[in-house]
Amino acid sequence: MSKSIRIGSGAAWWGDRVEPAVLNAEKGDLDYLCFETMAEATVSAAQVRARRDPSFPGYDTYLDDRIKGVLPVCLKRGTKIITNQGWINPNAAAERIVHWLQHYGAKGVKVAAVNGSLITDRVLELTDRILENGEPTSTLAPNLISAEAYLGAEPIVAALQAGAQIVVTGRVADPSLFLAPMMYEFGWDAMDHKHLGAGNGIGHLLECGAQVTGGYFSDPGFKDVPQPWNLAFPIAEVSPDGSCILSKVAGSGGAINLMTVKEQCLYVTGIKLEQLGPDRVRVTGLTGKPRTPTLKVSIGCIEGFIGEDMFFYAGPGALRRAQLARKILEERFKIVKLKAEELRIDFLGVNAIHGEMSPKNGPEPYEIAVRVAARTKTKEEAIKVGREVDGMAVSGVAHTGKRVPHQDRFREFIGVWSALVPREKVHPSINYFES
């Protein structure tokens, strides 16, 4: 059993920055570097792209950038990598990682691909009710595109036990990426809910990424952090008893303190935090309860399209002109018989966030962006939004600023629903690859 291990965060979502992960790899003195790049809609969006583009490999579109950034130094110091960048094709992701291992001359490195989370073909047989509305999951059948069960840490542990230095997964519970090395190194049993609960809590803090080091925290003049442009990702030095010390690479921006950590664990009970020094917080008191007999399933469905575009006004009278433009568009959408489930025409900087609750007698804005969006059942209806906004360029209000369209102004709308599936009906599998 290890005395303690150092686990570093490498990403908190798909679009996260690569540089803090490289910094952790180079200067974090890590045993493990873990990348969490999924949100609830990520896999569904990947399925949509796969349907449109047969050449899409199905894994994280930034996998190359992340792996190239950290692999040389991780190989040099023996840091293991765990990541859910496999998305809907962990095998392809593992093969791509092997490509980069070979590129860097690393021979005999074992890469594990954890599969089994995708249960699209069986989800309607295995589930009963939609958690959000209580309706039968069978009602989702006409629009179903994907279903992923949240696997746990156990298959990752099995891969580490088999000698894998890099483990890539599809959908797993986010903290499980970080919990797995604790289970492996400390010999925690999968039914030891007290230690696993603590490890999950630590994993949650790590998968929050820069939010623990001051990202999405800083509020100028109220909650200031140093060098917010140079935020590092957090590192946890974890002990076998399930406690840890959170820190970051010395000299990096941001901060780790009681405030930054507390903001990420408002719904965690029993936790005790202690500031040990600058950018060092001890976490104790975490525990857990016995696991449930079910796993959560995230079900993605195509639920229509969104058409969206913008135009602009500036100078005195900008609001007055925007208000007339809104009236013109509302009437023109009637003329073209727009069939919309919902239509919004918002003035950015005036009412786009708070809607009807926005101040009625606010100061006169000097410039306004008018955002027009409609949710429709068909692509043909969604296209009407951009077509009518185009007309505002010469058939609208004086001083209309119109951008030239450079991409499609409609997109498929993906709804994500939840259900529960019996744990024993989901069967993880592991494939191994070697450089």
Legacy VTK file of the C-alpha trace (Angstrom):
# vtk DataFile Version 3.0
C-alpha trace
ASCII
DATASET POLYDATA
POINTS 435 float
0.000 0.000 0.000
1.311 3.431 -0.956
1.847 6.018 1.767
0.318 8.732 -0.386
-0.149 9.489 -4.065
-0.255 12.704 -6.054
-3.109 13.028 -8.562
-3.362 16.018 -10.869
-6.270 17.387 -12.851
-5.713 17.653 -16.593
-9.106 18.947 -17.771
-12.528 19.789 -16.394
-14.423 19.715 -19.679
-14.045 19.146 -23.391
-13.024 22.715 -24.249
-10.646 23.203 -21.326
-7.191 24.683 -21.744
-4.240 22.373 -22.432
-1.457 24.486 -20.901
-2.393 23.883 -17.224
-2.326 20.132 -17.863
1.171 20.452 -19.344
2.218 22.494 -16.299
0.925 19.795 -13.954
2.719 17.101 -15.938
6.001 18.997 -15.947
6.083 20.461 -12.442
3.376 18.723 -10.394
5.466 15.696 -9.359
2.472 13.506 -10.233
1.796 9.818 -9.970
-1.410 10.197 -12.011
-2.747 12.817 -14.425
-6.494 12.566 -15.116
-8.506 14.251 -17.872
-12.283 14.700 -17.551
-13.724 15.974 -20.855
-17.395 14.973 -20.856
-20.618 16.775 -20.065
-24.126 15.323 -20.302
-24.548 16.411 -23.910
-21.021 15.576 -25.113
-21.670 11.981 -26.121
-24.985 12.815 -27.754
-23.303 15.546 -29.763
-20.625 13.053 -30.770
-23.302 10.626 -31.952
-24.905 13.363 -34.049
-21.550 14.208 -35.606
-20.835 10.546 -36.307
-24.127 10.275 -38.199
-23.236 13.290 -40.327
-19.543 12.574 -40.812
-18.430 8.949 -41.264
-14.800 10.060 -40.911
-15.311 11.292 -37.332
-13.329 8.873 -35.117
-15.658 9.303 -32.141
-13.180 10.460 -29.498
-12.359 13.852 -27.969
-11.538 16.279 -30.769
-8.709 17.721 -28.641
-7.185 14.353 -27.762
-4.141 14.948 -29.968
-3.411 18.328 -28.403
-3.687 16.993 -24.863
-1.718 13.799 -25.418
1.064 15.515 -27.368
1.302 18.149 -24.652
1.771 15.796 -21.699
2.942 12.441 -23.037
6.715 13.066 -23.292
7.092 14.236 -19.695
4.619 11.649 -18.329
6.662 8.905 -19.977
9.879 10.344 -18.596
8.734 10.426 -14.987
6.355 7.447 -15.062
3.131 9.396 -14.542
0.101 7.293 -15.451
-2.697 8.887 -17.493
-6.425 8.227 -17.004
-8.948 9.926 -19.271
-12.522 9.683 -20.533
-11.560 11.182 -23.888
-12.718 7.970 -25.548
-16.256 9.385 -25.813
-18.159 6.965 -28.088
-15.089 5.065 -29.342
-12.522 4.313 -26.603
-10.790 1.715 -28.808
-10.052 4.309 -31.490
-8.820 6.740 -28.854
-6.489 4.093 -27.429
-5.141 3.333 -30.899
-4.521 7.032 -31.465
-2.621 7.246 -28.174
-0.525 4.270 -29.286
0.265 6.251 -32.444
1.698 9.061 -30.329
3.583 6.632 -28.103
5.256 5.232 -31.204
5.893 8.759 -32.481
7.826 9.505 -29.285
9.684 6.196 -29.434
7.993 4.596 -26.412
8.021 0.823 -26.790
5.957 -1.674 -24.815
3.610 0.841 -23.148
0.207 -0.718 -22.467
-2.929 1.333 -23.167
-6.329 0.125 -21.946
-9.686 1.044 -23.515
-12.693 0.679 -21.212
-15.918 -0.013 -23.113
-19.464 -0.934 -22.157
-21.051 2.390 -21.277
-22.939 2.682 -24.572
-26.262 0.831 -24.228
-28.244 2.613 -26.939
-29.548 -0.626 -28.447
-30.796 -1.918 -25.074
-31.769 1.146 -23.073
-35.515 0.929 -23.689
-35.521 -2.691 -22.542
-33.442 -2.013 -19.435
-35.122 1.173 -18.181
-38.615 2.017 -17.067
-39.241 5.688 -16.326
-37.707 9.030 -17.231
-36.456 10.598 -14.018
-37.261 14.163 -15.035
-40.972 13.711 -15.810
-41.984 10.176 -14.818
-42.994 9.239 -18.375
-42.081 5.787 -19.796
-38.676 5.763 -21.462
-40.394 4.146 -24.462
-41.760 7.604 -25.325
-38.207 8.601 -26.297
-37.923 5.888 -28.948
-38.710 7.988 -32.063
-35.910 10.488 -31.384
-33.370 8.373 -29.498
-29.770 8.711 -30.693
-27.654 7.564 -27.749
-27.725 6.186 -24.222
-24.749 5.877 -21.914
-24.619 4.313 -18.481
-22.275 5.907 -15.979
-19.672 3.232 -15.275
-17.649 3.364 -12.074
-13.987 3.049 -11.158
-13.760 -0.747 -11.078
-12.873 -1.395 -14.756
-10.207 1.328 -14.570
-8.759 -0.375 -11.490
-8.747 -3.678 -13.366
-6.833 -2.050 -16.223
-4.247 -0.635 -13.813
-3.890 -4.045 -12.181
-3.212 -5.498 -15.633
-0.303 -3.107 -16.099
-1.877 -0.335 -18.158
0.039 2.941 -17.969
-2.685 4.817 -19.852
-6.409 4.126 -19.470
-8.998 5.705 -21.774
-12.736 5.317 -21.191
-16.123 6.297 -22.527
-18.772 7.478 -20.095
-17.836 6.939 -16.464
-18.880 8.930 -13.411
-16.565 11.946 -13.438
-14.944 11.359 -10.007
-14.267 7.705 -10.880
-11.347 8.752 -13.064
-9.621 10.039 -9.934
-11.012 7.444 -7.525
-9.580 4.509 -9.500
-5.908 5.222 -8.720
-6.770 5.555 -5.019
-8.496 2.168 -5.057
-5.587 0.622 -6.921
-2.784 2.137 -4.854
-4.434 1.808 -1.423
-6.198 -1.510 -1.974
-9.648 -0.084 -1.256
-12.415 -2.616 -1.850
-15.246 -1.720 -4.226
-17.775 -2.200 -1.402
-15.847 -0.054 1.109
-18.288 2.843 0.913
-16.523 4.929 3.546
-13.209 5.123 1.710
-14.842 5.208 -1.722
-17.113 8.035 -0.614
-14.073 10.007 0.496
-12.279 9.240 -2.755
-15.299 10.311 -4.774
-15.398 13.608 -2.890
-11.743 14.229 -3.664
-12.350 13.171 -7.257
-15.168 15.685 -7.526
-12.887 18.514 -6.427
-10.226 17.469 -8.932
-12.639 17.106 -11.852
-13.736 20.692 -11.220
-10.313 21.696 -12.538
-9.478 25.400 -12.406
-12.715 26.143 -10.557
-10.828 24.997 -7.433
-7.869 27.262 -8.196
-9.824 30.465 -8.845
-11.420 29.888 -12.230
-15.108 30.823 -12.367
-14.501 32.244 -8.897
-12.797 35.592 -9.361
-15.075 38.625 -9.168
-13.061 41.868 -9.481
-13.105 43.946 -6.309
-15.013 41.283 -4.410
-13.157 37.979 -4.869
-9.799 38.745 -6.438
-7.219 36.113 -7.339
-3.677 36.761 -8.577
-2.811 36.226 -12.240
-6.189 34.833 -13.345
-4.762 34.426 -16.843
-2.278 31.872 -15.513
-4.510 29.486 -13.554
-3.148 26.032 -12.766
-5.239 22.895 -12.295
-5.425 21.405 -8.786
-3.289 18.597 -7.388
-4.350 16.303 -4.540
-1.869 14.502 -2.333
-4.101 11.674 -1.122
-3.479 9.523 1.962
-4.727 5.950 2.497
-7.280 7.151 5.079
-9.156 9.165 2.417
-7.871 12.591 3.387
-5.894 14.835 1.068
-4.064 18.109 0.704
-5.070 20.245 -2.268
-2.383 22.388 -3.871
-1.176 23.736 -7.195
2.139 24.251 -8.952
4.161 26.947 -7.196
4.286 30.247 -9.023
1.121 29.683 -11.044
-1.810 32.072 -10.923
-5.066 31.796 -9.044
-5.481 30.547 -5.494
-6.464 27.506 -3.465
-8.148 28.582 -0.265
-11.215 27.839 1.819
-13.400 29.976 -0.416
-12.386 28.453 -3.752
-12.773 24.925 -2.374
-16.064 25.563 -0.570
-17.696 26.890 -3.723
-17.174 23.462 -5.317
-18.532 21.376 -2.426
-21.681 23.194 -1.307
-23.652 19.935 -1.609
-20.996 17.772 0.104
-21.777 16.880 3.716
-19.366 16.136 6.545
-16.357 17.682 4.843
-13.783 19.535 6.938
-11.414 22.036 5.360
-8.267 23.493 6.908
-5.962 26.117 5.428
-2.422 24.828 5.986
-0.652 27.667 4.229
-0.653 29.567 0.952
-2.455 27.466 -1.694
-2.635 24.397 0.568
-5.965 23.124 1.928
-6.388 19.909 3.877
-9.600 17.960 3.165
-10.863 15.495 5.791
-14.158 14.107 7.059
-15.434 12.788 3.750
-17.285 9.484 3.805
-20.034 7.684 1.882
-22.987 5.348 1.906
-23.461 1.881 0.353
-23.875 2.063 -3.400
-27.269 1.773 -5.050
-28.343 -1.261 -7.138
-28.775 0.961 -10.189
-26.658 3.092 -12.481
-27.699 6.403 -13.991
-28.196 6.449 -17.748
-27.965 9.595 -19.839
-30.263 9.403 -22.887
-29.797 11.788 -25.803
-32.649 12.581 -28.187
-33.032 14.815 -31.206
-35.805 17.209 -30.275
-35.773 19.626 -33.174
-33.657 22.508 -34.422
-32.598 25.984 -33.340
-32.270 28.793 -35.847
-30.200 31.744 -34.622
-28.650 34.973 -35.900
-27.710 38.481 -34.740
-27.559 42.086 -35.936
-26.505 45.349 -34.301
-27.278 49.007 -33.564
-25.033 51.707 -32.114
-25.198 55.327 -31.113
-28.080 57.509 -29.873
-31.453 55.821 -30.392
-30.001 52.299 -30.585
-32.691 50.893 -28.282
-35.500 52.605 -30.165
-34.310 51.165 -33.465
-33.878 47.688 -31.938
-37.443 47.770 -30.630
-38.790 48.599 -34.088
-36.615 45.873 -35.600
-38.153 43.365 -33.192
-41.658 44.388 -34.264
-40.706 44.080 -37.926
-39.342 40.567 -37.430
-42.344 39.414 -35.411
-44.639 40.463 -38.240
-42.437 39.019 -40.961
-42.283 35.658 -39.176
-46.086 35.670 -39.385
-45.893 36.369 -43.112
-43.556 33.432 -43.759
-45.632 31.255 -41.395
-42.748 30.387 -39.063
-43.727 27.326 -37.034
-41.757 27.734 -33.810
-42.055 26.004 -30.467
-40.412 29.083 -28.972
-39.247 32.405 -30.393
-36.929 34.839 -28.638
-35.752 38.258 -29.779
-33.380 39.555 -27.108
-31.341 42.716 -26.777
-27.898 41.794 -25.480
-26.924 44.207 -22.749
-30.539 45.117 -22.017
-32.751 42.083 -21.364
-31.112 38.928 -22.739
-30.403 37.426 -19.311
-33.252 38.571 -17.074
-35.974 38.921 -19.708
-39.142 40.455 -18.288
-37.404 41.010 -14.945
-34.958 43.461 -16.530
-35.171 47.093 -15.322
-37.747 49.023 -17.338
-36.100 52.420 -16.921
-32.433 51.552 -17.230
-29.880 53.894 -18.777
-30.022 54.326 -22.537
-27.586 51.792 -24.070
-25.084 53.135 -26.579
-24.948 49.875 -28.539
-27.144 46.784 -28.787
-26.804 43.337 -30.310
-30.189 41.869 -31.315
-30.225 38.082 -30.952
-32.987 36.192 -32.745
-33.547 32.503 -31.991
-36.351 30.026 -32.648
-36.799 26.412 -31.602
-38.514 24.405 -34.338
-39.391 20.843 -35.255
-37.737 20.920 -38.676
-34.595 22.283 -40.272
-36.654 24.066 -42.911
-38.407 26.178 -40.275
-35.150 26.932 -38.419
-33.579 28.233 -41.645
-36.264 30.931 -41.820
-34.653 32.775 -38.905
-31.451 33.550 -40.783
-33.307 34.346 -43.987
-35.458 37.003 -42.319
-32.506 38.466 -40.426
-30.693 38.786 -43.762
-33.581 40.914 -44.964
-32.925 43.431 -42.189
-29.732 44.505 -43.986
-31.624 46.528 -46.635
-35.282 46.083 -45.679
-35.039 46.960 -42.018
-34.291 49.914 -39.780
-31.759 52.672 -40.344
-28.194 51.945 -39.242
-28.667 48.164 -39.031
-25.294 46.461 -38.667
-25.387 43.024 -40.282
-22.583 40.459 -40.314
-22.039 38.335 -43.413
-23.003 34.722 -42.623
-19.964 32.455 -42.627
-21.586 29.289 -41.312
-24.948 27.573 -40.978
-27.314 29.470 -38.693
-29.240 26.427 -37.553
-28.340 23.381 -35.509
-29.964 20.245 -34.214
-31.292 20.518 -30.693
-30.319 17.651 -28.393
-32.397 16.884 -25.329
-30.763 14.875 -22.544
-32.944 12.718 -20.285
-32.088 10.443 -17.360
-33.139 6.974 -16.249
-31.889 4.171 -13.997
-30.659 0.772 -15.131
-29.911 -2.299 -12.971
-26.190 -2.349 -12.260
-25.820 -6.023 -13.200
-27.203 -5.367 -16.704
-24.248 -3.179 -17.689
-21.097 -5.107 -18.573
-17.819 -3.175 -18.858
-15.094 -4.654 -21.035
-11.437 -3.797 -21.484
-9.333 -3.972 -24.629
-5.553 -3.630 -24.474
-3.195 -2.065 -26.964
0.587 -1.767 -26.837
3.077 0.539 -28.474
LINES 1 436
435 0 1 2 3 4 5 6 7 8 9 10 11 12 13 14 15 16 17 18 19 20 21 22 23 24 25 26 27 28 29 30 31 32 33 34 35 36 37 38 39 40 41 42 43 44 45 46 47 48 49 50 51 52 53 54 55 56 57 58 59 60 61 62 63 64 65 66 67 68 69 70 71 72 73 74 75 76 77 78 79 80 81 82 83 84 85 86 87 88 89 90 91 92 93 94 95 96 97 98 99 100 101 102 103 104 105 106 107 108 109 110 111 112 113 114 115 116 117 118 119 120 121 122 123 124 125 126 127 128 129 130 131 132 133 134 135 136 137 138 139 140 141 142 143 144 145 146 147 148 149 150 151 152 153 154 155 156 157 158 159 160 161 162 163 164 165 166 167 168 169 170 171 172 173 174 175 176 177 178 179 180 181 182 183 184 185 186 187 188 189 190 191 192 193 194 195 196 197 198 199 200 201 202 203 204 205 206 207 208 209 210 211 212 213 214 215 216 217 218 219 220 221 222 223 224 225 226 227 228 229 230 231 232 233 234 235 236 237 238 239 240 241 242 243 244 245 246 247 248 249 250 251 252 253 254 255 256 257 258 259 260 261 262 263 264 265 266 267 268 269 270 271 272 273 274 275 276 277 278 279 280 281 282 283 284 285 286 287 288 289 290 291 292 293 294 295 296 297 298 299 300 301 302 303 304 305 306 307 308 309 310 311 312 313 314 315 316 317 318 319 320 321 322 323 324 325 326 327 328 329 330 331 332 333 334 335 336 337 338 339 340 341 342 343 344 345 346 347 348 349 350 351 352 353 354 355 356 357 358 359 360 361 362 363 364 365 366 367 368 369 370 371 372 373 374 375 376 377 378 379 380 381 382 383 384 385 386 387 388 389 390 391 392 393 394 395 396 397 398 399 400 401 402 403 404 405 406 407 408 409 410 411 412 413 414 415 416 417 418 419 420 421 422 423 424 425 426 427 428 429 430 431 432 433 434
